[in-house]
Amino acid sequence: MISHPAFNQSRRFFQFSFQYLFLLSTALFIILNPGFIYADVNDHNEKKAHNQLLSPVRQIEICVVKGDQLKFLLEKPYANYSLLALNENNTLKPVPFQFDDQNVNGLIYVPGGKILIDGKEGILDPQDELAFMLEDSGQKASGLELANTEGQLIAEISIDVNESRQQYVYLFKDNPDRSNKFYTHFDQATGLLTTKKFSQQFDPKSILIWEDYYYSDYIEKNETLLDSAKIRVRIKLGLLKITLNNTQLPDKIVGVKNGPIRSVIEMDASLSLFGRDIIAAGGNLAATKNSIHFAVEATTPKTAGFIKDNLLIEYSYDFNKLDGMKFTSALASDKIIIAGVEKEKPDLNSINLEHNWFSGSTGKGWDFIGFFQRNENFDGEIQLLYKDKSMGDENDEPERFPGSSPQIGYYISGVPAGTKFRFGIDFYYASNFWQDNQLMPSIKQLQNPALTKVNPVNSDSKQL
């Protein structure tokens, strides 16, 4: 687990009490979930050799099998199933996995949240998902190895790692073995999200307020990579112009699901001004070992037709002490911006809805790639948001450290009126996206996940 240095020194008065609370909650979590910290020790050496054969993206990838790929399990409870893979010692061992029900908005269902489930809880429906880490898959098991494993073999799931290589996991029923490893955990009481690779501190009262972020492979261990996430909602009502930031936007955490593979936080955030409904919105934040996916599901009333031309949303990350970081974007990938050095801003139109990624590399063990996501009802526009103190900038709340170092994100406009739509940001982290000219292959692989195929057992012959 990642060590966490003291948070912003301007909060010294609260520093001791917060760290005490964090250490207490972390200790309790480890006691209740020993696999979260210790499971990696047992298989570190064998997985290190195994993962050297995987690209940077495949090392962090979540494999998702949809319910309709498991037709033989549809409308059945999924609680009594295990997922196993062949390890480096040619032994079938349980690997972490989770089944995720979906909600009526097409996002992961969070029990206790406000968004209703699409289907039945704990029963596999076509839209539900089985998720596991690609890095936990293994070589193809022999018939003898499968026959000597307790429980009923249900299916072999193959993963096309590349054009010439496949890896496998095996779905068993009534096998008593379960992996005790957790890749993610969100503590709602402290607002701390912890994964095997990074930690992200949120305000416990607001998932929209992001604070310290640490990454395990980053060389500067005592430095938070993030100042804050910044959300701006700019609205024009006649002659009146209103700007709200994320500290002023109403939001409430209404549910949390912690699974071995993904932690999911559901929030409610609706906005009205002077008695006029602007947006009825909710959101899901899903975290994996190496990524955060923030999706907003929103509805605007038909009477709010003024929104399309009078609402601008800004969503960005203000980084901390990343001068010298290299940056590029989809429609200007031949040009590299050096943070804190360049005097010319990147072109606002270096991204659009179809070509929406941007990426940065510190050269110190932390790279990122961001994508803008939307559904078919979102027909607005996006532009690149890039600010850098070397180009001159002003204090921009919420801000814990002066200046943009740099600040990167999206301008979002043209929000549709009278319909339900979705947009969001996917952020992926690794130590080596840019290493050995891997950036463009990494982006291609993130846009094209490894293909999974399900090979069910023949119920008569008991053979794959």
N, C-alpha and C positions, 0 to 999 in steps of 0.2 A: 504493500500500500504506500502511496505517496506521502512523504512528510510535508507538513504544512508550516512554513515560517509565519512569523507574526504578521497580522494584517496591517493595513495602513496605520502608520504611527500617529496620525492625527487622532486616532481613537484610543490612545493609551489608557484612558480612564476605564474603558470597557475591555481592554485587551485581556487581562487576567481572567475575568469572569467568562468571557466568550471562549477562550482556550480551554478553560476548565470544563465548560459545558460540552465543547467539541470532543475533548479527550474522553469524557465520561460516556458520551453517546457512541463514540467510535469503539470504546472498550466493550460496551454492551453488545454492539452489533457483531464484533468479532467473536464474542463468547457464544452468541446465538447462531453465528454463521462462520464457523472456523475455516471453512473452505475458501472464504473470500480472500484471506491473506496467506493461508498455508498451502493451498492446493497447487499453486504454481511451483513450490519448492520441489515437489516430488517428480514433476515431469518437465522441469526446466531444460535439462540437458537434451533430452530426446526431442522436445519441441523446437529447441534452437536449431538443431540440424535439419529438422523437418521444414521449418519456416524459411530457411535459407533458399529453398527451392521455389518459394512463392514470391511473386512480385509485391511491391509495397502495398498495393490495393488489396490483392488477394489475402495478404496477411491480416488485414483488418476487416475483411468483408463478412457481413451477415448473410447467410443463405436463408432464403424464405421459400417455403413450400406452401402453396395455396391449398385450401381444403379441397378444391375440385380436382387437384392432382392425387388426392387420397380418397377416391370415390368409394372404395370399399370400407371406409370408416365414417362416411357421412351419416349424420343423425345418430351417432353413437357417442357415449362419453369418452373423453380422452385422458382421464386421470390415471389410468393404469398402464400407461405406455412409457417405455424407456427408449433412449437413443444411445447406441453403442458404436464404437469405432475401434479399428485395429491400431494399437499403439506400436511404438518402435520395437517392442519386445514380442511382437506378433501375438498379443493378447487382446481380446475384446474387452474394452473398458467403457464404463458409462461416460458420456460427455454432457456438458450443460446444454439445455434446450428449454424452450417454452412454447406452449400453445397460446395464441392471442386471439380472443374473440374480437370482432369488429363492431363499431357502432354505426348508427344510421347515417353518419356523415362520411363513412368510408375510412375512418381513422381507428386506431387501436382503442378498444373499449376499456374503460377504467371502472371497475366496480365501485359503486358509491358516488360516481360522478353524475353530472346532469344529463349527458347525452345518452340516449337509450341504446341498448344493444340491438344489433341487427341479427336476429336469431335467438338461440337459447344459450345461456351461460353454461360453460362446461361441456357443451355438445358441439361436435364438429360440423360446421356449416361450410358451404362452398367458398365463401369469402374469408373464412378464418385463416390463420397462418400458423405454421410451424417454423420456428426460427432457431438457428444454431450458428456457431462460428465456423467458417470454412476451415480455419487453421486447426480445428479439432477433428476434422475428418481424417481418414487414413487410407491405407492400401486395401485392395479387395480381399475379403476374408474367404478362406476355403470352406468347402461344405462341411468338413470335419470340425473346424473351429466354430461354425455356426451351430452345428448339431450338438456340440458339447456345452452350449450356452443355455442357462436356465431360462424358461419362458417360451412363448410361442413367437417364432420369427414371422413378422407381418410383411415387411418390405425392405428391399435394398434401395437406398437413395444414392444415386451417383451425381457427382458434381464435375462439370467440364472445366477444369482449372485453366487449361489452354487447349490448343488444337491437338496436342499429342498426349495429354495427360488427364487422367480422371482420378478422383478420390471418392471415398465412400463412407456412408454411415448406415446403420441398421436399426430399424424400428422393431422393437419387441413388445409383446404384451405379457403382463404378469411376470416380468423380470424384476426382482426386488432391488436391483442395484440402481442407484441414482447418484449422479455427480453432485458433490456439495460445493462446487465452485460457483461463485457469483462474479460476473464481470462488472456489474453496476449496482449502485444503491443511492437512493435519495432519502435524506433525513428531513422530513418536513418540519420538525421542531427547530432545527438549526439552519435550514435552508442549504445544506451542504450536499452537493452531488459528488460522489466519489466513484471512479472507475479504476480499472487496472492500469490505465495510462494517464489519466488526468483528474483534476478536481476543479469544480466550478462552484464558487460561493454565490448564492442568491440571497437577497433579503428574505427572511423567513415569511414576511407578510406579502411579498410581491415577486412573482416569477419573472416580472418584467425588469427588475433591477438586478443586474449582474455585477459582481465585484471581482474578487481575486480568482485568477485562473492559473493553475500550475500544471506543467507537463513533465512527466518523469524523465524523458530523454533530453530535455532542454539543459544546456550546459550551465546556464545561470540559475542554479537551484533556488536561490533566495529571492528571485524576482518574479512577481506576478507578471504574466504576459499581457494581462488585460487591465486597463483602467476601468472601463465600464462599457456595457452595451447601451446604445442610444436609440430611442424611438421618438420621432417627432410626428405629430399630427397637426398639419396646418390647414385651417378651414377659413374660407371667406364667406361671410353672410352679409350680402349687400356691401355696405361700406366698412363693415366690421371685419377685422382680421384677427383670428385667434390661433395661438400656438400652444400646444400641450406637449410636455415631454413625458417620459415613462414614469417619473415620480408623481405625475398628476393624473395619469390614466387609471381609471378604476379597474382593478382585477382582483380575483380571488381564486385561490387554489381550492378546487372542489373535490379532487380525488387523486390518489397516487397508487400506481401499480409497480411494485418492484419485482422483476423477474431476473433469472440468472443472466439473460442475454440483453434485455432492454428494460430500462426504468422509464415509466410514462407518467407524466404529470398533466392533469387536465385543469384548465383554468376557465373562468367566466369573465368576460370583459365586454361590456356594452357601453355605448357613449350616446349621451343626449345633451343638447345645449339649449337653454332658454325654452325648455318644453318641447323641443323638436328632436325626434329620434334621428340619430345620424347613422349609427351602426349597431346592430345586435350581433355580438361576436363571442366566440369561445375559441379555445385553442388547446393543442396538444404539444407538449415538449417531450420528445422521445430521445433518450440517451443510450448510446452503446459504448463499448470499450474505447472507441476512437472517433466518435461523432456525436453531434447534437442536431436534431431535426425539429425545427419550430414551425408549426403549421397553424394558421388562423383560418377558422371557418366563420364567415360573416354573411349577414343579410342586411341589405339596405332597403328601406321602404320605397314604394313607387313614388310617394309624395316627395321624396328627397332627390328629385331629378337634378337638382343643382350640384349634387356631389361630384358627378363625373368631371366637371370642369373647375371645381372649386375645392377639391380635397387633394392634398399632397401628403404622402406618408414617407418618412425617412427612417430607414432601419440600418444601423451601422454598428461596428465594433471599434472602439477607441483603444488602441493598444498602448502599451507602456514600455518605453525605452527600447524600441525596435528600430532605431536609426540604423541604416545600412541594410535593412531587409530588402530583398528583391521582390518586385511585384509585377504582375502582368494580368491581362484579361482577354476574353474570348476573341474579340475582333481586333485586338492589337497585340497578339501573342508574339509578334516579332520584335516588340519593343519592351525593354525591361526598365522599370522605374526603380530608382534606389531611394528608399525612404530617408528623409532628413538631409538629402543632398540635392535632388532635382528641384529646379525652380519653376518648372513648367508642369501644370496639372495634367493628368491623363485625360484623354478625350471622354466627355460624358457619354458619348455614343459608342464607346468601345465594347458595350454589351447591348443586347436587346432580348426580347422574350425568347427567341429561338437560340440565341448564342449568349448564355447568361452567366457563365462561370468567371470567377476570378481566383487568383492564387498568389500566395506569398511564401517566401522561404527565408528564414533567419540565417541559414548556414550554421546554426548552432544546435541542431537536433530537434527543430520544430518547424514543420511546413504545414500549410493549410490550403484547402480548396473549398470554395463556396459555390453553391448553385441556388438559383431562384426557381422555386417550384410553384405550379398553379394548376387549377383544373380548367376544363373547357369553358366555364362561365366567366372566367377572368379574361377580359379582352382589353385591359389597360396597357400601359407602357411602363418600362423601367429604364433607368439610366444609372451609370456608375456614380457613386458618391465616394469621393476621395479627398481627404484633407490632410495637410502636412504642415507642421509648424515652420518648416523651412520656407514655405510659401506664404507664411503669415496667416495666423488665425486668432480668433478671439475666444475668451472663456465660453465654454459650451456645456452647460449643466445637463445631466449630472456628470460631474468631473471631479475625480479625486487627485489627479496629477495634472499640472498645468500643461497645456499644449497637446496637439495631436501627434502621435508617434507611431505610425500614422493612424488615421481614422478611415475605415473602409466599409462600404455597404452599398445600399440601393436607394435611389429615388423611385417611388412608386406612385403613379398617377393614373387617371382615367378609370377609377374604381366604378364598376357598373352599378346602376340603381335598379331597385325592384327585383332583385334576384339573389340567390344564395351562391356564393363563390368562395374559393379557397386560394390562398397564396401562402408561401412560406420560404424559409431559408434552410438549406442543408449545409452543415459545416463538417468537414472531415479533417482529421489531424493525423500526422505521421512524422517520423523523423527524417524521411528520405523520399518524399514525392519528387523532389527536384534532382536527386542524386543520379549521376550517370545518365543525364538527359531523359529521365523517366517521367517528366511532367505530362507531356502529351499522351503517352501510353497510359498514365495513371488516370487522366481525365476520361479517356476512352473506356477504360475498364469500369470506372465509377458509373458511367452512363450505360454500360452494358454488363450487368452483373453476370457472374458465372451461371451457366444454365444447369438447372437441377432436373433430374429425371427419376421417376418412381417406378420401380420394378417390383410389383407385388408377388407374394408367394402364391404358387398354385395350390389351391386348397385341397386338391386331390393327391398330388404327388408330394406336397410339402417341399417342393423345390423352387428355386428362383427361376 
